Amino acid sequence: MSLNKDWNRFLLDESLDDRNIFTYLQGLQEIISNIKPKSITEERRLALARQHLKEARRSARRMQNELQVLEERLNILEESLNEGS
């Protein structure tokens, strides 16, 4: 599937099996990279958008790592509960 089709489905809120935050961030990155600024103000806004996207990607990675740690802890707790019963 093409990125445009995936992005249009996202905008229309159609369900995709494999969509996640990184898919959305990738789509935004491609949209931002295809915009051609016509003024200094637009160029500054695009630079700010790129910076925000970078921070969003960093935060998403951090949240994903925290989620994995929490899932591992939950599995350990569930295993110890099952062994204790």
N, C-alpha and C positions, 0 to 999 in steps of 0.2 A: 504494500500500500504506500501511496505517496504521502509526504508530510502534509501537503495541502488538504488531502482528504481527511487525514487524522485531525488536523487543526480545525477543519470545518465541522467535523463530528463533535469535537470538544466544544466549539462555540455553540453548537446546537444542542449540547448536553446529551448526545447519544452515547450509549455505553460502548466502551472498548474494553476488551479483556485485559490487555497488557498496559493500560495507561497508568502512569504514576506521576509524581511530582517532577521527576527528571524528564519525562516526555514533554510536559508542559514547558519546562524551562528551556529545553532544546528548541521547541517551536518558537518561543519568544526570542531566543538568541538568533534564530534565522530571520525572523521578522525584523529585528533591530538591525541586523547586518545588511539587510536589503534596502533599508531606508537611506535615501541620499539627502543629506541636509542642504537646504537652500540658503541658510543664513548662519551666522555665528551662534545665534540664540538656539537654533535647532540643533546645531552640532554640540553645544553644551548640554542640551537636554538629552541627546542620544548618549553622550558620555556618562551622564548621570544615570540613565537607564541601564547602561552596560555595568556600571558600578553596582547598582541595586541588584541586577541579575546575578552578578558574581557573589554578592553577599547572600542572596536567596539560595543559590546553589550550595554555598558553604554551610548555611544553616540547615538545609535539607539533608546534607551528608551527616552533619552532627546529629540531627534527629533520628536518622536511619540507624546510625551506630548506637545511639541510646536505646532505640527500640529493640535492636538485636540483643543488647545486654539485658534488658528487662525481660525479653522472651526467654533467654537462657536461665535467668533467675527464677522465672515462673515455672519452667520445666523442672528445675532442681527442687523447688518447693513441692510441686505436684508429685514428683518421684518419692520424696521423703514422706509425704502424707500417705502415699500408697503403701510404702514399706512399713509405716507405723501402724497401719490398720490390721 
